[in-house]
Amino acid sequence: MLAVALVLGMLVSCLPGGEVERSSFAAVQDGGFVLNGEPYELRSIAVAVNGGDVTEEDDYQTISELGFNAVRLNWDYSLLESDSDPYIYLDSGWELLDTQISYAKKYGLKVIINMHFPQGGYQPSGQGTALWTDGENQNRLAQMWGAIAKRYCQNETVLGYGLVNEPVPCAGNLKVGLERWSDLAQNITEQIRKVDQNHIIFLEQATGIADQSGVRSPQVFGEEYRYGFPETEDKNTAYEFHFYDPYAFTSQITEPQGDSYKPYLSYPNGFVVEAQNPQYADNIYKGPAADLSDYGIQTITGEPVRYDGDVPAYFQAGISCESSQAGGGLLLYGLRVREYDENGELLGEVLNLTMEEPETFYIWSSETSGSSQYDEAKQAVYIENTGGSFSAVLNEANIPMEEGHSYQVEADLSLYGFPPDGRVVPFMNRYDCESYSVLDKEYLEEKMNTYVQFGKKEGLTLFVGEFGLSAAAQNPVRGGLQWVSDVRGILEEAGLGYSYFAYNDPYYPLDAQNWKGGT
C-alpha cells in the first residue's frame, strides 16, 4: 500500500494542481529563465548519444569544468523505438537516457532532451518529409514524447524537451508549412502536458519548407511568418533558433593550404555579406584582352576603374569570354583585385586568389550552362562552356566600392579552342544597393538583434539552441575562434540562453582552450 501511495503521489505531482515546488524546476519568465526563484543563465553544449560520442562520465565532468551548466542531448528516436514494433519502448533506450541524465546530475548539469532525429526522418536537409506526410509518424512522435515526459516529470536534472530539431515542413508555401509545424507542436505539447507540467518545452523555428521529394524551397520565413516560430498557448515554452551566420563561413569544410586561405571565408573581413535591394548596374573592364594564340600561362591586367557613384555599391570579379562559336575553355591560375585611393596611390590587394585551395566559379551563358571544376594537379580552375559566349563569376567575394577609389582586376590564365574573333578578359560586375553589411561583429549583432527585437515584441523567451562552426573555419588563418568569442559575447550581453554545437563532434568541434579563454 505504501509503495502504491508513493507512485500515485509521484504521478499527481507532475499534473496541474500537484504539490511539487515548481521553483525547483527551471522555467521561463519575463523573457528569460529562472531556477529556484532566481535568474538562470542557461549555458549549454550539445552532446550526441546516437553515435556513442558521449557515453563516458568523464565527458560530463569536463563539460562542467568548462563552465557549462547544461547539455543539449541530441536524441535519436530509434534508440527507444523500433519501426517494426512501434509504441513499444526499448529498455536499452531508457537505460541509455537514464545513464546520461545521471552523469549530468553528478556534475551539476541540466539536460535538454532534443529530438534530433524524429520518426519520419532527419529534418534539416529536407529529406524527412515522411514526418509531415504520414500521420502515423506524427502520432508515434507525440506518444514517445508523452512517454518521456511521464518518466522524467519529477526529474529536476531534466531542464526541458526540444520537440523537433530544425523542422522543415513538407508544404507548398510558407503559410501552410508554418501551420503544419504549429499543429504538430501543439499535438506534442498536449501529450506532454497530460503528464508533466514541470518542464520547459523548446519550440524551434521552422528552417524552411520542402516538397514531397525532399527538395527544399529557397523561400525563408520572414517576420510576417514569425520567422518560422509556431504559436502555442503553453506558458512554459522557450522559442529556439540556431545561429550559423554566415553559413558559407561557419560551415566551410576545406582546410587552408599552408598559409593560403580564401579571404572571403575568413573572419572578420571587408567583403559584403548582405545587401539591401541590390540591383545589377554595370559590367566594368578597361584594358587589353588575352592573346588567343598564346597557349601558355599569361597575365592579363586591366586598367584601374574609378567609382564616382553616389550610392552604396560593390562588385564581383571574374572572367568574360566572347566567341562566335562554341568550344573555348581556360585554366584560371590566379585572380587579383587592387584598390587605389583618390590620388591613384595603391592601397593594396582586396582580393588575391592563388587557387592553392579548391575554387569554383558561377557560370553564366546565354545559350547553355557551363562548368567550373578545380584541377588539383594544376592548382587552377578549369572553366569551359559548350556555348560561344559565357562568363565565370566569383560571386562569394562581394567587394565594396568607395567613392573616388579605383579598382584594377588581374588574372593569370591559359586558353585553348577560341576562334580568332574571340575575346577573353577579366571583368567586374557592379551592383548598386540601398546599404550593405560586411562580415564583422557589427553584422553578427545586427543579425542577432532581428530575433531579440522580435522576441521582445511578442513577449517570447528565446533560446539559441545551436551556434558554432566547422573545424576548418577554426584554423587560425580563418579567424573562426574570434567568431566564436564574438558570438558568445553578443549572446551573453543580450541575456540569451544558448547551447554550443558541439562538444566533440568531428566536424563542428569545441576548442576548449578558446572557450576557457572567455569572450
C-alpha positions as CSV (number, residue, x, y, z in Angstrom):
1,M,0.0,0.0,0.0
2,L,2.8,2.4,0.9
3,A,4.5,1.7,-2.5
4,V,1.3,2.3,-4.4
5,A,0.8,5.6,-2.5
6,L,4.3,6.8,-3.3
7,V,3.8,6.0,-7.0
8,L,0.5,7.8,-7.1
9,G,2.0,10.8,-5.3
10,M,4.8,11.0,-7.9
11,L,2.3,10.9,-10.8
12,V,-0.1,13.5,-9.3
13,S,2.8,15.9,-8.6
14,C,3.5,16.1,-12.3
15,L,0.0,17.2,-13.1
16,P,-1.8,20.5,-12.7
17,G,-2.6,21.1,-9.0
18,G,0.3,18.9,-7.8
19,E,2.2,20.0,-4.7
20,V,5.7,19.9,-6.0
21,E,7.5,23.2,-5.5
22,R,7.7,24.5,-9.1
23,S,10.7,26.7,-8.3
24,S,12.9,23.6,-8.1
25,F,12.4,23.2,-11.9
26,A,13.8,25.7,-14.4
27,A,11.1,27.7,-16.1
28,V,10.6,30.7,-18.5
29,Q,9.8,34.0,-17.0
30,D,9.9,37.6,-18.3
31,G,11.8,36.7,-21.5
32,G,14.4,34.7,-19.6
33,F,14.9,31.6,-17.5
34,V,14.5,31.2,-13.7
35,L,15.5,28.5,-11.3
36,N,14.8,28.4,-7.6
37,G,13.3,31.8,-7.9
38,E,16.5,33.4,-9.3
39,P,17.5,34.3,-12.9
40,Y,19.1,31.3,-14.6
41,E,21.8,31.9,-17.2
42,L,21.4,28.9,-19.5
43,R,24.9,27.9,-20.8
44,S,24.6,24.6,-22.6
45,I,26.6,22.5,-25.1
46,A,25.3,19.8,-27.4
47,V,26.2,16.2,-26.9
48,A,25.2,13.2,-29.1
49,V,24.2,9.8,-28.0
50,N,23.1,8.3,-31.3
51,G,26.6,7.8,-32.4
52,G,28.0,6.9,-29.0
53,D,30.0,10.1,-28.9
54,V,29.2,10.9,-25.3
55,T,28.8,7.9,-23.1
56,E,31.5,8.4,-20.5
57,E,31.2,10.1,-17.2
58,D,34.5,12.0,-17.8
59,D,32.9,13.9,-20.6
60,Y,30.3,15.4,-18.3
61,Q,33.0,16.3,-15.8
62,T,34.9,18.1,-18.5
63,I,31.8,19.9,-19.7
64,S,31.1,21.1,-16.2
65,E,34.7,22.3,-15.7
66,L,34.5,24.3,-18.9
67,G,31.7,26.4,-17.3
68,F,28.7,25.0,-18.9
69,N,25.6,24.3,-16.7
70,A,23.6,22.2,-19.1
71,V,23.8,19.8,-22.1
72,R,21.5,19.6,-25.1
73,L,21.2,15.9,-25.5
74,N,20.7,15.1,-29.2
75,W,18.4,12.1,-29.2
76,D,17.5,9.6,-32.0
77,Y,14.1,8.1,-31.7
78,S,15.3,4.7,-32.9
79,L,17.3,4.2,-29.7
80,L,13.9,4.0,-27.9
81,E,11.6,2.6,-30.5
82,S,11.8,0.2,-33.5
83,D,9.9,0.9,-36.7
84,S,9.0,-2.7,-36.8
85,D,7.5,-2.5,-33.3
86,P,6.1,1.0,-32.8
87,Y,4.9,2.3,-29.4
88,I,6.9,-0.4,-27.6
89,Y,9.8,1.4,-25.9
90,L,13.1,-0.4,-25.5
91,D,14.7,-1.0,-22.1
92,S,18.1,-0.3,-23.6
93,G,17.0,3.1,-24.7
94,W,15.6,4.1,-21.3
95,E,18.8,2.8,-19.7
96,L,20.9,4.9,-22.1
97,L,18.9,8.0,-21.4
98,D,18.9,7.4,-17.6
99,T,22.6,7.0,-17.6
100,Q,23.3,10.2,-19.5
101,I,21.0,12.1,-17.1
102,S,22.6,10.6,-14.1
103,Y,26.1,11.7,-15.3
104,A,24.8,15.2,-15.8
105,K,23.2,15.3,-12.3
106,K,26.5,14.2,-10.7
107,Y,28.3,17.2,-12.2
108,G,25.6,19.8,-11.6
109,L,24.4,19.9,-15.2
110,K,20.8,20.2,-16.5
111,V,19.7,18.2,-19.6
112,I,17.6,19.4,-22.5
113,I,16.4,16.3,-24.4
114,N,16.3,17.2,-28.0
115,M,14.7,15.0,-30.6
116,H,17.4,15.4,-33.2
117,F,16.2,12.5,-35.4
118,P,12.4,12.0,-35.2
119,Q,10.2,9.4,-36.8
120,G,9.9,10.3,-40.4
121,G,13.5,11.3,-41.0
122,Y,16.2,13.8,-40.2
123,Q,14.8,17.3,-40.8
124,P,17.5,19.9,-41.7
125,S,18.3,18.5,-45.2
126,G,14.6,18.5,-46.1
127,Q,14.6,14.7,-46.6
128,G,12.4,14.0,-43.5
129,T,9.2,14.5,-45.4
130,A,7.6,11.4,-44.0
131,L,7.2,13.1,-40.7
132,W,4.7,15.5,-42.4
133,T,3.1,13.2,-44.9
134,D,2.5,10.2,-42.7
135,G,0.2,10.8,-39.8
136,E,1.4,7.7,-38.1
137,N,4.9,9.1,-37.7
138,Q,3.4,12.2,-36.1
139,N,1.4,10.1,-33.7
140,R,4.4,8.0,-32.8
141,L,6.5,11.1,-32.1
142,A,3.8,12.6,-29.9
143,Q,3.3,9.4,-28.0
144,M,7.0,9.0,-27.5
145,W,7.2,12.5,-26.0
146,G,4.4,11.6,-23.7
147,A,6.3,8.5,-22.5
148,I,9.5,10.5,-22.0
149,A,7.6,13.3,-20.1
150,K,5.9,10.7,-17.9
151,R,9.2,9.0,-17.0
152,Y,11.0,12.3,-16.2
153,C,8.2,14.5,-15.0
154,Q,9.7,14.7,-11.5
155,N,13.4,14.8,-12.5
156,E,14.8,18.1,-11.7
157,T,18.0,17.4,-13.7
158,V,15.9,17.4,-16.9
159,L,15.5,21.1,-17.9
160,G,13.1,20.6,-20.8
161,Y,12.1,18.9,-24.1
162,G,13.2,20.1,-27.6
163,L,10.3,18.7,-29.7
164,V,11.9,18.5,-33.2
165,N,15.3,19.7,-34.3
166,E,15.3,22.2,-37.2
167,P,11.9,21.2,-38.6
168,V,11.4,21.5,-42.4
169,P,7.6,21.0,-43.0
170,C,6.6,19.5,-46.3
171,A,4.3,22.2,-47.8
172,G,3.7,24.1,-51.0
173,N,4.1,27.5,-49.3
174,L,5.3,29.1,-46.1
175,K,1.8,29.7,-44.7
176,V,0.9,26.1,-44.9
177,G,4.3,25.0,-43.7
178,L,4.1,27.1,-40.5
179,E,0.5,25.8,-39.9
180,R,1.7,22.2,-40.1
181,W,4.5,22.8,-37.7
182,S,2.2,24.6,-35.3
183,D,-0.3,21.8,-35.4
184,L,2.3,19.1,-34.7
185,A,3.9,21.2,-32.0
186,Q,0.6,21.7,-30.3
187,N,-0.2,18.0,-30.5
188,I,3.1,17.0,-28.9
189,T,2.7,19.7,-26.3
190,E,-0.7,18.4,-25.3
191,Q,0.7,14.9,-24.9
192,I,3.5,16.2,-22.6
193,R,1.2,18.4,-20.5
194,K,-1.1,15.5,-19.8
195,V,1.6,14.1,-17.6
196,D,4.2,16.8,-17.0
197,Q,3.6,20.5,-16.1
198,N,7.1,20.9,-14.7
199,H,9.5,21.1,-17.6
200,I,10.2,23.7,-20.3
201,I,9.2,23.0,-23.9
202,F,11.6,24.2,-26.5
203,L,9.9,25.0,-29.9
204,E,12.3,25.6,-32.8
205,Q,11.7,27.8,-35.7
206,A,10.9,26.0,-39.0
207,T,14.1,26.5,-41.1
208,G,12.3,26.2,-44.4
209,I,9.8,24.1,-46.4
210,A,10.3,21.2,-48.8
211,D,8.3,19.4,-51.4
212,Q,7.4,15.7,-51.2
213,S,10.6,14.8,-52.9
214,G,12.6,16.4,-50.1
215,V,13.7,19.4,-52.2
216,R,14.0,22.5,-50.1
217,S,12.4,25.7,-51.3
218,P,14.5,28.9,-51.5
219,Q,11.7,30.7,-49.6
220,V,12.5,31.7,-46.0
221,F,10.2,32.6,-43.1
222,G,10.3,36.4,-42.6
223,E,8.6,38.4,-39.8
224,E,5.2,38.1,-41.5
225,Y,5.5,34.4,-40.7
226,R,7.0,34.8,-37.2
227,Y,10.4,33.8,-38.6
228,G,9.1,30.2,-38.6
229,F,8.2,30.1,-34.9
230,P,5.0,28.2,-34.2
231,E,2.3,29.7,-31.9
232,T,1.3,28.0,-28.7
233,E,-0.8,28.7,-25.7
234,D,1.7,26.9,-23.4
235,K,3.2,29.4,-20.9
236,N,6.3,27.5,-20.1
237,T,7.8,27.4,-23.6
238,A,11.0,28.8,-25.0
239,Y,11.4,29.6,-28.7
240,E,14.6,28.2,-30.2
241,F,16.6,29.4,-33.2
242,H,20.1,28.4,-34.4
243,F,22.9,30.8,-35.4
244,Y,25.4,30.0,-38.1
245,D,25.7,33.3,-39.9
246,P,27.0,33.5,-42.5
247,Y,26.6,29.8,-43.3
248,A,29.3,29.9,-46.1
249,F,31.8,30.9,-43.5
250,T,30.8,28.8,-40.5
251,S,30.2,25.6,-42.4
252,Q,33.2,25.6,-44.7
253,I,34.9,22.2,-44.9
254,T,38.1,22.8,-46.8
255,E,41.3,23.3,-44.7
256,P,43.6,26.1,-45.8
257,Q,46.7,25.0,-47.7
258,G,49.7,26.2,-45.6
259,D,49.3,29.9,-45.1
260,S,46.9,30.3,-48.0
261,Y,43.2,31.0,-47.4
262,K,40.2,32.4,-49.2
263,P,39.9,35.9,-47.8
264,Y,36.1,36.0,-48.1
265,L,36.0,32.8,-45.9
266,S,37.8,34.5,-43.0
267,Y,36.5,36.5,-40.1
268,P,36.4,39.4,-39.9
269,N,36.7,40.6,-43.4
270,G,35.7,43.6,-45.5
271,F,33.6,41.8,-48.1
272,V,29.9,42.5,-48.4
273,V,28.0,39.7,-46.7
274,E,24.5,41.1,-47.1
275,A,23.0,44.0,-49.2
276,Q,19.6,45.6,-49.2
277,N,17.8,45.7,-52.5
278,P,20.9,45.1,-54.7
279,Q,20.5,45.9,-58.4
280,Y,22.9,45.0,-61.2
281,A,24.4,48.2,-62.5
282,D,27.4,47.6,-64.8
283,N,29.9,45.3,-66.4
284,I,33.3,47.1,-66.0
285,Y,36.6,46.5,-67.7
286,K,39.2,48.6,-69.4
287,G,42.4,47.2,-70.8
288,P,43.9,44.5,-73.0
289,A,42.3,41.1,-73.8
290,A,44.1,37.8,-73.7
291,D,46.3,36.7,-76.6
292,L,44.2,33.8,-78.1
293,S,47.3,32.5,-80.0
294,D,49.3,32.1,-76.8
295,Y,48.6,28.7,-75.2
296,G,51.0,29.2,-72.3
297,I,50.2,30.9,-69.0
298,Q,49.7,34.7,-69.4
299,T,48.8,37.5,-67.1
300,I,46.0,40.0,-68.2
301,T,45.9,43.2,-66.3
302,G,43.1,45.7,-66.7
303,E,43.3,49.4,-66.2
304,P,42.1,50.9,-62.9
305,V,38.4,51.8,-63.0
306,R,37.3,54.7,-60.8
307,Y,34.0,54.6,-59.0
308,D,32.3,58.0,-58.8
309,G,28.7,56.9,-57.9
310,D,26.8,58.4,-55.0
311,V,25.1,55.2,-53.8
312,P,26.5,52.2,-51.9
313,A,28.0,49.7,-54.4
314,Y,30.0,46.6,-54.6
315,F,31.3,44.3,-57.3
316,Q,32.3,40.7,-58.1
317,A,35.3,39.8,-60.2
318,G,35.5,37.1,-62.9
319,I,36.4,36.2,-66.5
320,S,34.3,37.1,-69.6
321,C,34.6,35.0,-72.8
322,E,33.1,36.1,-76.1
323,S,33.2,33.9,-79.1
324,S,31.3,33.4,-82.4
325,Q,31.4,29.6,-81.9
326,A,31.4,27.0,-79.2
327,G,34.4,25.1,-77.8
328,G,36.6,27.6,-75.9
329,G,37.9,27.0,-72.4
330,L,40.5,28.1,-70.0
331,L,42.5,27.3,-66.9
332,L,42.5,30.2,-64.3
333,Y,45.6,30.1,-62.0
334,G,45.1,33.4,-60.2
335,L,42.8,36.3,-59.7
336,R,43.6,39.6,-58.0
337,V,42.0,43.0,-57.4
338,R,43.9,46.1,-56.4
339,E,42.4,49.2,-54.8
340,Y,43.7,52.8,-55.3
341,D,42.8,55.9,-53.4
342,E,41.5,59.3,-54.8
343,N,45.1,60.2,-55.7
344,G,45.8,57.0,-57.5
345,E,48.0,55.7,-54.7
346,L,47.9,51.9,-54.3
347,L,46.1,50.9,-51.1
348,G,46.7,47.2,-51.5
349,E,45.1,44.0,-52.8
350,V,41.5,43.5,-51.7
351,L,41.4,40.1,-53.3
352,N,44.2,37.6,-54.1
353,L,43.3,34.1,-55.1
354,T,46.2,31.8,-55.9
355,M,44.0,28.8,-56.4
356,E,46.0,26.8,-54.0
357,E,42.7,25.8,-52.5
358,P,39.7,24.3,-54.4
359,E,37.7,27.0,-56.0
360,T,34.6,27.2,-58.3
361,F,33.0,30.0,-60.2
362,Y,29.4,30.7,-61.1
363,I,28.9,30.2,-64.9
364,W,26.5,32.4,-66.9
365,S,25.8,31.8,-70.6
366,S,23.0,33.0,-72.9
367,E,23.0,29.6,-74.7
368,T,23.7,26.8,-72.3
369,S,25.2,26.1,-68.9
370,G,28.9,25.7,-68.5
371,S,31.1,24.1,-65.9
372,S,33.7,25.2,-63.4
373,Q,35.9,22.5,-61.9
374,Y,39.0,22.6,-59.7
375,D,42.1,20.9,-61.2
376,E,44.1,19.9,-58.1
377,A,47.2,18.8,-60.1
378,K,47.5,22.1,-61.9
379,Q,46.1,24.2,-59.0
380,A,43.8,26.0,-61.3
381,V,40.1,26.3,-62.1
382,Y,39.1,24.6,-65.3
383,I,36.3,26.6,-67.0
384,E,34.6,25.7,-70.2
385,N,31.3,26.1,-71.9
386,T,29.6,24.4,-74.9
387,G,28.2,27.7,-76.0
388,G,30.1,30.6,-77.5
389,S,29.9,33.4,-75.0
390,F,29.9,33.0,-71.3
391,S,31.3,34.4,-68.0
392,A,32.7,32.9,-64.9
393,V,32.0,35.0,-61.7
394,L,33.4,34.6,-58.2
395,N,30.1,35.5,-56.5
396,E,31.2,34.7,-53.0
397,A,33.6,37.7,-52.9
398,N,31.5,40.9,-53.0
399,I,34.0,43.8,-52.8
400,P,32.6,47.1,-51.6
401,M,33.4,50.3,-53.6
402,E,34.5,53.6,-52.1
403,E,33.6,56.8,-53.9
404,G,36.6,58.2,-55.7
405,H,38.6,54.9,-55.4
406,S,39.7,52.9,-58.4
407,Y,39.8,49.1,-58.8
408,Q,42.0,47.0,-61.0
409,V,41.4,43.4,-61.9
410,E,44.2,41.0,-63.0
411,A,44.1,37.3,-64.0
412,D,46.7,34.5,-64.7
413,L,45.3,32.1,-67.2
414,S,45.9,29.8,-70.1
415,L,43.5,29.3,-73.1
416,Y,42.5,26.8,-75.7
417,G,40.0,26.4,-78.5
418,F,38.9,30.0,-79.0
419,P,38.4,31.3,-82.6
420,P,40.4,34.3,-83.8
421,D,37.4,36.6,-83.3
422,G,37.1,35.6,-79.6
423,R,37.8,37.9,-76.7
424,V,38.8,36.9,-73.1
425,V,39.1,39.5,-70.4
426,P,38.9,39.8,-66.6
427,F,36.0,42.0,-65.5
428,M,34.0,43.3,-62.6
429,N,30.2,43.2,-62.2
430,R,29.0,46.2,-60.2
431,Y,25.8,46.2,-58.1
432,D,24.2,49.3,-56.5
433,C,22.2,48.9,-53.3
434,E,20.5,50.8,-50.5
435,S,23.0,49.7,-47.9
436,Y,25.3,46.7,-47.2
437,S,27.0,45.0,-44.3
438,V,30.4,43.4,-44.2
439,L,31.4,40.4,-42.1
440,D,32.3,41.7,-38.7
441,K,31.0,41.7,-35.2
442,E,28.5,44.5,-36.0
443,Y,27.0,42.4,-38.7
444,L,26.6,39.5,-36.2
445,E,24.9,41.9,-33.8
446,E,22.5,43.1,-36.4
447,K,21.5,39.5,-37.3
448,M,21.0,38.5,-33.7
449,N,19.1,41.7,-33.0
450,T,16.5,40.7,-35.5
451,Y,15.4,37.9,-33.2
452,V,16.0,39.8,-30.0
453,Q,13.6,42.5,-31.1
454,F,11.0,40.0,-32.3
455,G,11.2,38.2,-29.0
456,K,10.6,41.5,-27.1
457,K,7.7,42.5,-29.4
458,E,6.0,39.1,-28.9
459,G,6.9,38.6,-25.3
460,L,8.8,35.4,-26.0
461,T,11.7,33.7,-24.2
462,L,14.3,33.0,-26.8
463,F,17.0,30.3,-26.7
464,V,19.9,29.9,-29.2
465,G,19.9,26.1,-29.4
466,E,22.9,25.9,-31.7
467,F,25.8,28.1,-32.6
468,G,29.3,27.1,-33.7
469,L,31.4,26.5,-36.7
470,S,33.4,23.8,-38.6
471,A,36.8,22.6,-37.7
472,A,38.2,24.1,-41.0
473,A,36.8,27.6,-40.0
474,Q,38.6,27.3,-36.7
475,N,42.0,27.3,-38.4
476,P,43.9,30.4,-37.2
477,V,44.1,31.9,-40.7
478,R,40.3,31.7,-40.9
479,G,39.6,33.6,-37.7
480,G,36.8,31.3,-36.6
481,L,37.8,31.3,-33.0
482,Q,37.3,35.0,-32.9
483,W,33.8,34.5,-34.4
484,V,33.0,32.1,-31.6
485,S,34.2,34.6,-29.0
486,D,32.3,37.4,-30.6
487,V,29.0,35.5,-30.9
488,R,29.3,34.3,-27.3
489,G,29.8,37.8,-26.1
490,I,26.8,39.1,-28.1
491,L,24.6,36.3,-26.6
492,E,25.7,36.9,-23.1
493,E,25.3,40.7,-23.4
494,A,21.8,40.2,-24.8
495,G,20.9,37.8,-21.9
496,L,20.1,34.9,-24.2
497,G,20.4,31.3,-23.1
498,Y,22.4,29.2,-25.6
499,S,23.9,25.8,-26.5
500,Y,27.1,25.5,-28.3
501,F,27.4,22.9,-31.1
502,A,29.1,20.7,-30.3
503,Y,31.2,19.1,-27.5
504,N,33.2,16.5,-29.5
505,D,31.6,16.4,-33.0
506,P,34.4,15.8,-35.5
507,Y,33.1,18.4,-38.0
508,Y,31.9,21.1,-35.6
509,P,34.1,20.7,-32.5
510,L,34.6,22.8,-29.5
511,D,38.0,24.4,-29.0
512,A,38.1,24.0,-25.2
513,Q,41.1,26.3,-24.8
514,N,39.4,29.1,-26.7
515,W,36.2,28.6,-24.7
516,K,38.0,28.8,-21.4
517,G,39.8,32.0,-22.6
518,G,36.4,33.7,-22.4
519,T,35.0,36.5,-24.7
